[in-house]
Amino acid sequence: MSTETKAIELKEVYHLYSSGTPFEKEALKNVNISVSKGEFIGIIGHTGSGKSTLIQHFNGLLKPTSGTVLVNGQDIHSEKANKRSIRQKVGLVFQYPEHQLFEMTIFKDVAFGPKNMGLSEEEVKKRVEESLRIVGIGPDMYEKSPFELSGGQKRRVAIAGVLAMQPEVLILDEPTAGLDPRGRDEILAEIQNLHQTLGITIILVSHSMEDIARFVHRLIVMHRGTVAFDDVPKEVFLHVEELESMGLAVPQITYVMHQLKARGFDVPLDVLTLDEAVKVIRSQLGMQK
C-alpha cells in the first residue's frame, strides 16, 4: 500500500450552511476525496451540486461542519496550521477572476501576492516575470492597465497572480466562462501547459463536457452534496442516463457514438473527442488514415 502523502484529502466532510436555523442546508454530505500530487482532475455537477462549496474546502476558505481536510498530510484546521501558508500552496482562481484585478498595472497586480509573502524585491520581480511568461504575456504589456485587456487576457493575468505565489495545487473555477471559442482554447492550452511543464496538481471545475473530455485524467461528479462518480472520464461518461438524470450531459461525440451503435455500427461507446471519433469512423470505413 502506498504511503505517499496526498496533496489534498477530505475525510468524511459535511458542510451545513445556516446551521441551526430554518434555512439550514446540507451542502456537502460525507465527502471523501483524495488528490495525489501531479493529478489533473475535473469536477462537474449541476448548479447547487456542491462544487463551489467543495473547492473552497480544499484551501481552507470554508471550514467543514464536521470531518477533516488535509493538505500535504496536515489538518488545515488544527491549531498548528498556518492558513496563509496553506493558501499559498493551494491557489484558487475564482470564476470571472478579472473582477479581482485592482492594481494600476499588470505587473503590480501580479506582484501583489508575492509582495504579501514578504519576498525580496528581486524575488518578486523574478516571480512576476516568470508567471507572466508562462501565461503568454510579454514585457511590452507590463505597464498596461489590466482593465484595458480582453477577457481572455484578464483571465491570464489573474492566473499569473496565483502562479506567482508558486502553488503546489491550482484550482480553477470555470476558467473559460464568458470567453469566445478562441479565448477558451487559449486558456485551456495554457492550463494544460502548466500541468505538463510545472507538474503542479490541477483541479478544473467546468460545465463544458468537451473541455473535461479533452484535458482531465480523472473526473469527479458532484450531485446533491455527494460524490456521485470518481473515475477516469471514459468510465464516467458511459453512465449517460444517470448523468442526464442529474441535469448533466456527456460530450457531443459520445452521443454520436451511441447513435451509430443504435444503427448497427460496431463502435465503442467510450469515445470522447473528435480525434478519437475520426479514427473509429475511418476504421469502420476501412480507411487506413
Buried (B, 14 or more C-beta within 10 A) or exposed (E): EEEEEBBBBBBEBBBBBEEEEEEEEBBBBBBEBEBBBBBBBBBBBBEBBBBBBBBBBBBBBBEBBEBBBBBBEBBBBEEEBEEEEBBBBBBBBBBBBBEBBEBEBBBBBBBBBBBEBEBEEEEBBBBBBBBBEBBBBEEEBBEBEBEEBEBBBBBBBBBBBBBBBBBBBBBBBBBBBEBEEEBBBBBBEBBBEBBEEBEBBBBBBBBBBBBBBBBBEBBBBBBBBBBBBBBEBBEBBBBBEBBEEBEBBBBEBBEBBBEBEEEEEEBEBBBBBBEBBBBBBEEEEEEEE
